[in-house]
């Protein structure tokens, strides 16, 4: 539900204060949103992303720079491939959409490619919504929306998202198109990269569903997206239909669990600011004032992961061992607590986690004892 105007204005002003004076907001894209949904308990990432803080610059100022980002060569190659796919009014792209997703539809004639230019993300979002409405009403025609702008409510704050393309089918249904530069060899691509693309596309599907729900009648948002990649080792496009229903359900559930950004902001000390221009000590204090939920998976998804890992290791938190290990340890939150419980120095013997640790310690002692005996023979 959108915030009342005065309340929303106050929140935007507060988030601007958190970024720092004259620091522009960094847009929350679908990749970052998918990563945020994968770790909904991390209030630190939620407030930094919600405020539009540049986490890469923040990590550098904290002395723990991230290794994120593509090389200039990879960006140039990706942009060139996307331009090739969308050339001639998207003729090749629409051919792939029909071949993989909608064989019963008429072959695409020259498609409608509406102009989506507008001022600011809000203006582009409104222009996209209008173009989608008009395309849905124009039954029997194919429409290609090149880099539309979508909005998705995330913990009470709008996130503006820009998919590579959205196609409106002749029956009025909508399909998300993801264009990636990694190759598809013999009809299949790297499963890890396909999974990341599916999670990203699921965010776009959720945003389209929010928009579709406001139309009457509501158009169908397809849950099979089109993933377009280079074929084998060439620059020729090929495609595969990817079902994102599972990723969509998981992302929707995790986003619902996110603490509202305004609640996190209200709990921060007065004057908190995350501007990279601040002295390192002040910046560290500001970052540490927001609880983080670190896990090794953060290393591949968050620019602040190295900073949070160092803090987690320094405090001996068991989260540094992974979410699955943390879940098995119940109320034992530090490595020292775990070792103490395994030695029988602390912990409730009736606690299943404590009992399992003590049994594991006995088995380890017996195994090491047998090895010592064998070594002495």
N, C-alpha and C positions, 0 to 999 in steps of 0.2 A: 504494500500500500504506500503510495507516495506521501512524503512528509508535507504537512501544512506549509504554506509559503514562508511564514515568519520563522518557523522552526527550521525549515530547510535552509533559509538564508543564514541563520545563526550558526548552523552546523558548517556550512561552506566557509564562513568567516573563521570559525575555530580551526578548521583543517588548513586554511591558508596560513594561520598563525603557526601551526605546527611545522609547516614546510619552511617557514622563514620569510622575512620581508623580501618581496620582489623575486622570489624563487618560483618559476613556472611549474605547474603541476605536470607530472609524468602520467601519461594516459595508462589506464589499466587495460591491457590487451587480453585476448582470450587465453594465450599461453600462460600469462601470469595468473589469470583467474582460475584456470584448471589446476595450477600448482597450489594456489590458495585453498581451493576446495579439497585438495588432497591432504591438507593439514589444517582443518578448521579450528583446532584448539589453540593455534598460535595467534595470540592477540597482537604480538609485535608485528607480524607480517600484515595482519588485518588492518591495523591503524596506519602503517606506513604506506600500504597500497591504497587504502581509502583516502589518505591525504595527498596522494600523488607524489610521494617522496621518491627521488631517484636513489634506489637502494645501492646501485653500483657506485655512485659518487659517495654515498654515505659509508659504504664498506671501505673505500679507499681512504677516507678521512679518519676512519677508526683504526687504520693500519692493518686491515685484513682484506686486501683487494680481492675481488672475485675474478674468475677466469671465464666469465660469460661472454657471449657475443660471437657472431660469425665473422669470418675474415672478409675483407673487401672483395676478394675474388669470388667467394661463395655468394655474397650478396649480388654481385654483378651477374653471375651465372644464373641465379634464381630469377632476377628481374628479367633477364633476356628470355628465359624459358617461359615465364608467365606471359610476356608480350607475344611470343610466338603462339601460345595456346589461344590467346584472345584475338589474334589477328583476323582481319576480314569480318568484323562484326561478331566475332566469337563463333564462326561457322564450324570450326573443328571441335570446339568445346561443346557446342550443342549437339553435334553428331555423336560425340562420346556419351553425353547425357542420355540421348535417345537409345543408343545401342546398349548401354549398361542398365538403364533404369526404366525406360518407357518405350518399349518396342511397339506397343499398340498405337502410339501417337503418330500423327502425320509427320513425315520427314520435315525437319526445320527448313523453312524458306528464310529469306533475310529476316532476322529477328528484330524485335523492338529493343533498342538499347537506350533507355531514358537517361537524360542528363541529371546527375545527382549533385551538382555543385551547389553549395550554399555556404553561408557564413557561420563558422563555428560548429562544434559537434552537435549542439542542439538543433541548429538549422539543418544540418545534413541528415540528422535522424528524422526530422519532420519531413524532409524532402524524400527520403527513402520510404517512409510510411505511405506517403501519397503515391509514389511510383508503384509500390507493391499493391496498393488498393486498385489503382487503375489497371495494372497488368492482370490482376485476378478477375476483374470484371470483363476484360477483353478475352472471353473464352475462344478457343480455337487458335490462339496465337502463342508463339514462343517469345519470352522476354528474358533478356540477360541484364542483370544489374551488376555493373562492374564496380567493385569496392564500395558497396553500400555501407551505411553507418547504422548500427543497431544499438539499442540501450537495454541494459539489464540491471535491475535493482539488486544490489549486493550489500547486505547488512544495513539497509537504510540509505545507501548512497548510490547514485547512478554510475554505472560503468559503461563507457562507450566502446563498442567493438566494431571491427572492420574486417569482415570475411573477404576472401579473395573474390568470390562471386556468389550470387544467389540466382537460380534459374526458376522462372515461373513457367510451369508446363501448360499445354493447351487446356487441360482440365482445371486449371486454377491452383494446383498444388505447388508447394515451394520446396526446392532442393538446395542444400548448401554444397558449394564446390570448394575443395581445398586443393591448391596447386603447390606441389613440393618439388624440389630439385634433386632429391635422392632417387636413384634408379629403381626401376621395376624389372627385375631379371626373370625371364621366362614366366612372366605373369604374376610374380610375387615380389614383395619388397621386405626389407628388414622389419621383423615383427615389432621391435621396440619403437622404431620410427613410425610405423603405421599406428601403433597404440597411442603414441603421443599426438599424432594428427587426429585420431578419433576422439581423444579427450578434448582437444581444442575445438573440433567441429561440434561436439556435444554442447559446448557453451553457446555457440551460434544458434544451434537448434532451440535451446531454451529461450534465447532472446527473441527468436522468430515466433515461438509459441506465445510469448507474452504479447507480442504485437498482434498476432492472429486472433487472440482472444478478444481484442477490442473491435474486431470487424464483425459485421453481420451480413450473411452467415460467415462463420469462422472458416477460413481456408485450411486445408490439410497441410501440415508441415511434415514432410517425409523424414523418416528416421534412418533411411539409407542414404548416406551422402556419397558424393563422387570424389574419389581421390585421384588426381591427375599427376603423373610422374613421367620422366623420360623413359623411353623404352630401351631396355638393355643398356648399351654403352653409346647410344645415339642421342640426338637432341629432339627426336620425334616423340610426340606425346602419346601416351597410352593411359588407360584408366581402369579403376576397379571400384565396384560398389562396396561400401563398408557400412555394416549395420552398427549404429551407435546407440542402440536402445539401452544397453547395459551402462555405457559411459554416461549417458544422459541421466539415467536414474540415480547413479552414484553421485554425480555432480550436483543434481538438484537436492538430494538428501544432505550432502555436506554443506552446501550453501545455506540451507535452512538452519543448520546448526551453528553458523557463524554468529558470534556475539555482535549485536548492533554496534556499529562504529561510534555512534554518539555516546553509548554507554562506556566504551573504552576511553574516549576522549574526556568524558566528564570525570573519570577516575584518576587522570593524570595530574601531577602537581602543577600549580599555576606557573606560567612562564615556560613550560616545556617546549622545546624547539629542536627540530632535527636538521637544521641547516648545516651543510658540510663546511660552512665558513666559520662555525664556532670553534673555540679551542677544543682540543681532543678530550680533555678531562670533562668539560661541560657536555660535550656530545656523547661521551660514554655514559655519563650519568643519566642523560635523557633517554638513551636507548635502553639502559638497564631498568628504567622505571616502568617499562612495559614487559610483562611476563612473556617468555618465549617457550615454545614447545619444540625443542630440537630433536631431530632424528637423523640418522645417516642419510636417509633419502633426500634430506634437504640439500645435500651437496650438489645434486643434479637439478635443483629446482629453484634455489633462492640465492641471491647475491650476498646475503648476510650470513650464509651458512658457515663460513670459516670463522667468523667472529663468534657466532653462537656455539660452534663446536668447541672453541678454545675455552669459553666460559663454562660449558657443560663438563668438559674434562677437568677443569680446575676445581669445580665443585664436587666432582665425583658422582655426578648424576647418572643413574642407570639408563636414562633415555639415550645416552651416547652409544649404547650397545644395540639399539634398534627397538622399534615399537613392539615386535613380537616378544622380545626378552622382557621389556618393561611390563607388558600385559601379564606375563607369567609370574612376576614378582610381587604382585599385590601391593601391600602397603610399604614395601621396602623400596625407598626412593634413592638411596645412595649405594655406591659400591661398598663402602665401609659397613653399612647396615647389612648388606648381603653376606659379606665375609664373616661378620660377627655372628650372624644367625647360623651360618653353616658350621662355625666352630662351637656352637652351643652356648655362646656368651650372652646372647640376647634373643628376643623373639618368643612368640607363643608356640609351644610344641604342637598345639592343635591346629595351627595355621597351616593349610596345605602347602603354601610356598615354603615356609620354614621347614616343614617335615621333608619336603622334596630336596631342599638344599642340604640338610643334614645327611640324608641317605646318599646323595651324590658325593658328599665329602667323605663318607665312609668307604664308598666304592672306589673313589680315587686313591684313598690311603692304602686300601688293600691292593689295588693294582700297582701302585708305586712300590709298595713293600715287596711284592712278588718280583718286580724288576730288580730291586736292590739285591734280593737273595740270589737271583739268577746271575747277576753281574759278579757276585762274590764267589761263585762256584768255578 
